Amino acid sequence: MGSNRDLGSAAMIAPLLGSAPARRRMSRALVLQPSLWPDLAETPRITPSDYLRLRRVAARLTIAEAADRLIDSRADHRRAVEFLRRLETPGRTALYRSTIAHLLQAFPFDPDVYWQLAEEPLHRHPRICRGCGCSAHDRCADGEGGACHWIEQDRCSACSQGGRTCA
């Protein structure tokens, strides 16, 4: 007679020996969970700092140019540049919503997308283009003058046209 451990193994294997529809349901469940397959390449997640950098670059602004849009006097320029560099540093996020709202003076992005990336679990993150950082919430313009659309899982139509990033 087998041990309790053998019974546990048999109980785990039993669903695989069931009817064909049960096996298909089981196989679909396994396929939809890439963490169960360590060799399966997942798209790396976009962090809040990545998102800000992508949106700034898509607006065709350097950090210094974006800083110019945030300040009232040249005396504050160095601090504004340092502020933007900190926000674009991997692993850093803003502490206050007002900080991110203030950045809208520098370049277009969606603050709600930023906070979703910062605060929500990965499965609740929006789909974001790796070329320009646009999402369904803040679409960019494609080459034909309309709003972009998804061409690939992580690339919008504007960025897929000749590999360029959109504005």
BABA-97771 format. One line per field, with one value per residue: y, x negated, z of N, C-alpha, C in turn; residue number from 1; residue in three letters. Coordinates in pm, whole numbers, plus 50000, padded with zeros to 5 digits. Layout:
BEGIN
n.y	Y,...
n.x	X,...
n.z	Z,...
ca.y	Y,...
ca.x	X,...
ca.z	Z,...
c.y	Y,...
c.x	X,...
c.z	Z,...
nr	NUM,...
rest	ALA,...
//
This chain:
BEGIN
n.y	49882,50226,50527,50828,51034,50928,50909,51177,51255,51100,51215,51462,51400,51280,51463,51498,51262,51256,51327,51432,51708,51807,51779,51961,52204,52214,52226,52473,52645,52620,52724,52992,53096,53221,53224,52969,52849,52864,52905,53053,53354,53659,53979,54243,54438,54771,55037,55308,55511,55443,55490,55772,55859,55750,55893,56158,56149,56079,56317,56454,56585,56685,56619,56865,57046,56979,57050,57328,57397,57369,57562,57898,58077,58107,58047,57831,57619,57415,57269,57176,57010,56814,56716,56599,56402,56239,56143,55988,55788,55446,55249,55455,55650,55907,56084,56231,56308,56561,56629,56476,56573,56832,56788,56774,57018,57010,56793,56579,56323,56057,56099,55914,55668,55662,55644,55406,55225,55262,55188,54971,54610,54401,54264,54445,54654,54892,54840,54931,55113,55026,55188,55461,55501,55539,55470,55312,55511,55747,55812,55840,56028,55877,55822,55893,56094,56025,55870,55646,55283,54942,54744,54543,54343,54513,54750,55042,55165,55399,55389,55157,55217,55224,55206,55436,55669,55813,56142
n.x	49915,49947,49785,49902,49797,49778,50049,50112,49972,50103,50355,50300,50236,50462,50662,50546,50588,50850,51152,51142,51232,51183,50906,50829,50919,50752,50499,50519,50536,50281,50126,50199,50071,49782,49582,49556,49399,49080,48896,49026,49032,49119,49265,49080,49181,49314,49197,49293,49096,48984,49206,49244,49001,49024,49250,49156,48940,49085,49217,49018,48825,48542,48408,48328,48471,48735,48725,48702,48964,49087,49012,48994,48787,48443,48275,48379,48339,48135,48220,48467,48388,48249,48460,48625,48447,48429,48695,48696,48524,48459,48666,48750,49024,49272,49368,49596,49914,49950,49698,49662,49877,49787,49588,49722,49707,49475,49463,49682,49868,50037,50144,50292,50222,49952,49975,50112,49919,49738,49872,50048,50096,49908,50078,50281,50185,50185,50183,49893,49704,49379,49220,49301,49449,49723,50071,50395,50520,50388,50332,50112,50045,50067,49881,50066,50219,50423,50542,50320,50297,50291,50030,49852,49805,49671,49629,49720,49904,49787,49521,49440,49411,49159,48990,48972,49018,49315,49467
n.z	50000,49925,50044,50218,50074,49818,49758,49743,49515,49325,49341,49234,48973,48877,48759,48507,48386,48322,48132,47783,47743,48001,48017,47817,47929,48150,48025,47894,48112,48218,48009,48008,48223,48242,48437,48527,48344,48325,48115,47928,47762,47897,47839,47960,48239,48224,48402,48629,48602,48354,48192,48213,48097,47835,47741,47753,47571,47343,47305,47198,47357,47545,47874,47979,47816,47883,48152,48127,48070,48309,48490,48631,48637,48531,48737,48869,48703,48720,48945,48850,48640,48783,48937,48735,48642,48870,48883,48655,48715,48739,48947,49110,49229,49225,49522,49566,49425,49321,49232,49000,48852,48807,48619,48379,48260,48121,47931,47736,47897,48070,48389,48539,48429,48501,48786,48804,48715,48921,49157,49128,49099,48871,48687,48650,48506,48240,47882,47719,47484,47385,47237,47241,47470,47471,47544,47561,47693,47645,47357,47077,46773,46458,46149,45954,46054,46226,46533,46695,46678,46800,46681,46741,47039,47216,47079,46908,46616,46514,46603,46480,46217,46020,46237,46386,46659,46784,46797
ca.y	50000,50347,50624,50946,51112,50868,50947,51317,51259,51044,51313,51571,51349,51236,51548,51482,51136,51270,51338,51523,51849,51844,51795,52086,52314,52214,52273,52617,52714,52622,52811,53130,53137,53206,53204,52825,52807,52954,52933,53139,53495,53753,54116,54310,54538,54911,55100,55449,55591,55413,55556,55916,55876,55724,56004,56277,56128,56085,56459,56505,56678,56640,56652,57010,57115,56957,57131,57467,57415,57356,57667,58039,58153,58025,58006,57703,57520,57301,57189,57110,56901,56708,56663,56509,56286,56150,56076,55891,55688,55318,55218,55573,55700,56031,56064,56305,56322,56697,56628,56422,56668,56945,56748,56794,57143,56983,56704,56506,56186,56038,56074,55792,55555,55665,55592,55264,55153,55275,55137,54852,54489,54389,54222,54559,54759,54908,54806,55050,55098,55036,55288,55599,55507,55568,55363,55340,55630,55865,55769,55937,56038,55796,55894,55936,56200,55971,55812,55519,55160,54839,54660,54431,54344,54626,54851,55108,55180,55510,55343,55046,55270,55255,55201,55567,55695,55915,56268
ca.x	50000,49867,49787,49986,49733,49819,50188,50112,49929,50211,50462,50260,50233,50596,50730,50487,50636,50994,51205,51070,51260,51115,50764,50813,50932,50631,50386,50536,50503,50135,50071,50228,49993,49643,49491,49537,49305,48967,48823,49107,48991,49226,49227,49049,49282,49276,49205,49332,48985,48978,49320,49214,48894,49079,49339,49072,48868,49185,49245,48893,48765,48436,48441,48309,48584,48854,48705,48733,49110,49135,48959,49025,48663,48325,48211,48436,48319,48056,48306,48569,48320,48224,48593,48665,48357,48470,48820,48669,48430,48528,48697,48801,49158,49307,49439,49722,49987,49928,49569,49686,49966,49703,49512,49803,49663,49355,49489,49809,49875,50158,50107,50357,50138,49834,50008,50148,49791,49671,49947,50130,50021,49873,50190,50372,50117,50238,50096,49814,49610,49238,49153,49334,49516,49866,50160,50532,50563,50318,50283,50037,50092,49987,49835,50178,50291,50524,50490,50252,50362,50192,49978,49795,49842,49611,49587,49833,49888,49695,49384,49410,49386,49018,48916,48958,49109,49413,49462
ca.z	50000,49911,50152,50195,49969,49691,49735,49702,49375,49245,49337,49144,48836,48839,48661,48375,48330,48302,47996,47692,47774,48126,47986,47742,48025,48231,47946,47872,48237,48230,47906,48041,48339,48200,48549,48544,48242,48346,47992,47843,47775,47919,47812,48087,48274,48214,48534,48621,48550,48210,48128,48200,47999,47702,47701,47730,47446,47236,47284,47139,47453,47634,48013,47995,47752,47967,48273,48092,48071,48447,48579,48605,48621,48500,48862,48911,48598,48768,49033,48768,48569,48883,48969,48626,48643,48980,48847,48549,48766,48764,49086,49182,49196,49294,49648,49568,49299,49270,49161,48866,48784,48766,48500,48258,48197,48042,47817,47753,47945,48151,48529,48589,48385,48589,48919,48791,48711,49051,49272,49102,49065,48729,48602,48631,48431,48104,47769,47690,47372,47425,47155,47277,47599,47463,47586,47519,47766,47591,47226,46996,46635,46366,46031,45872,46123,46317,46657,46672,46721,46832,46573,46813,47180,47288,46981,46841,46472,46485,46628,46390,46083,46000,46362,46449,46769,46748,46873
c.y	50123,50438,50738,51033,51059,50904,51091,51330,51207,51143,51428,51526,51313,51329,51533,51355,51142,51278,51439,51670,51895,51865,51925,52206,52327,52269,52422,52695,52724,52718,52958,53181,53120,53185,53056,52771,52898,52989,53026,53285,53582,53892,54183,54421,54678,54974,55244,55537,55567,55490,55705,55941,55855,55840,56132,56266,56134,56229,56531,56613,56611,56670,56802,57089,57098,57040,57278,57495,57413,57476,57806,58120,58057,57975,57868,57589,57396,57209,57113,56993,56784,56639,56563,56385,56187,56074,55971,55785,55558,55292,55335,55604,55827,55998,56123,56314,56460,56707,56583,56515,56788,56914,56766,56925,57119,56898,56626,56362,56176,56007,55947,55667,55547,55600,55447,55179,55153,55197,55005,54730,54477,54352,54334,54674,54770,54863,54935,55019,55117,55137,55430,55611,55536,55446,55394,55469,55758,55827,55881,55940,55950,55879,55947,56043,56153,55920,55677,55402,55054,54755,54531,54442,54468,54736,54908,55127,55292,55466,55229,55094,55312,55260,55334,55577,55811,56039,56281
c.x	49911,49880,49882,49927,49771,49962,50197,50073,50038,50325,50428,50265,50372,50666,50674,50536,50784,51032,51126,51104,51191,50966,50739,50823,50806,50514,50398,50499,50352,50073,50091,50150,49845,49546,49467,49433,49184,48891,48899,49069,49115,49175,49197,49149,49226,49299,49253,49221,48966,49086,49293,49106,48945,49165,49259,48999,48964,49224,49124,48828,48649,48481,48430,48424,48713,48844,48737,48882,49167,49100,49001,48900,48547,48256,48259,48407,48244,48140,48411,48509,48297,48354,48638,48576,48395,48597,48799,48567,48506,48546,48752,48943,49182,49382,49579,49784,49965,49796,49589,49778,49887,49624,49590,49770,49546,49382,49617,49789,50002,50117,50171,50278,50014,49866,50052,50020,49723,49740,50020,50042,50006,49992,50292,50307,50178,50136,50026,49716,49468,49160,49175,49406,49665,49946,50298,50583,50498,50250,50206,50097,50004,49952,49946,50263,50401,50459,50426,50338,50254,50159,49922,49838,49791,49562,49710,49802,49790,49550,49344,49379,49240,48937,48901,49050,49198,49397,49586
c.z	50000,50030,50119,50083,49832,49658,49688,49555,49284,49233,49242,48998,48787,48741,48519,48306,48298,48156,47914,47722,47902,48101,47910,47835,48108,48151,47917,47996,48254,48129,47943,48161,48308,48315,48576,48446,48248,48218,47898,47867,47791,47883,47945,48115,48258,48350,48519,48564,48399,48135,48108,48095,47857,47653,47675,47597,47327,47204,47224,47227,47525,47777,48035,47933,47831,48094,48246,48100,48213,48535,48535,48581,48595,48627,48908,48812,48647,48856,48954,48691,48665,48923,48862,48621,48753,48944,48738,48591,48793,48913,49166,49136,49275,49423,49644,49429,49238,49194,49017,48787,48732,48638,48370,48188,48103,47918,47844,47800,48028,48295,48586,48549,48474,48723,48915,48787,48847,49162,49251,49074,48913,48640,48579,48557,48292,48000,47726,47578,47423,47342,47203,47411,47591,47510,47531,47583,47714,47459,47157,46856,46547,46243,45943,45939,46217,46445,46625,46718,46740,46710,46632,46959,47252,47194,46911,46692,46436,46501,46535,46249,46072,46128,46433,46571,46730,46834,46958
nr	1,2,3,4,5,6,7,8,9,10,11,12,13,14,15,16,17,18,19,20,21,22,23,24,25,26,27,28,29,30,31,32,33,34,35,36,37,38,39,40,41,42,43,44,45,46,47,48,49,50,51,52,53,54,55,56,57,58,59,60,61,62,63,64,65,66,67,68,69,70,71,72,73,74,75,76,77,78,79,80,81,82,83,84,85,86,87,88,89,90,91,92,93,94,95,96,97,98,99,100,101,102,103,104,105,106,107,108,109,110,111,112,113,114,115,116,117,118,119,120,121,122,123,124,125,126,127,128,129,130,131,132,133,134,135,136,137,138,139,140,141,142,143,144,145,146,147,148,149,150,151,152,153,154,155,156,157,158,159,160,161,162,163,164,165,166,167
rest	MET,GLY,SER,ASN,ARG,ASP,LEU,GLY,SER,ALA,ALA,MET,ILE,ALA,PRO,LEU,LEU,GLY,SER,ALA,PRO,ALA,ARG,ARG,ARG,MET,SER,ARG,ALA,LEU,VAL,LEU,GLN,PRO,SER,LEU,TRP,PRO,ASP,LEU,ALA,GLU,THR,PRO,ARG,ILE,THR,PRO,SER,ASP,TYR,LEU,ARG,LEU,ARG,ARG,VAL,ALA,ALA,ARG,LEU,THR,ILE,ALA,GLU,ALA,ALA,ASP,ARG,LEU,ILE,ASP,SER,ARG,ALA,ASP,HIS,ARG,ARG,ALA,VAL,GLU,PHE,LEU,ARG,ARG,LEU,GLU,THR,PRO,GLY,ARG,THR,ALA,LEU,TYR,ARG,SER,THR,ILE,ALA,HIS,LEU,LEU,GLN,ALA,PHE,PRO,PHE,ASP,PRO,ASP,VAL,TYR,TRP,GLN,LEU,ALA,GLU,GLU,PRO,LEU,HIS,ARG,HIS,PRO,ARG,ILE,CYS,ARG,GLY,CYS,GLY,CYS,SER,ALA,HIS,ASP,ARG,CYS,ALA,ASP,GLY,GLU,GLY,GLY,ALA,CYS,HIS,TRP,ILE,GLU,GLN,ASP,ARG,CYS,SER,ALA,CYS,SER,GLN,GLY,GLY,ARG,THR,CYS,ALA
//
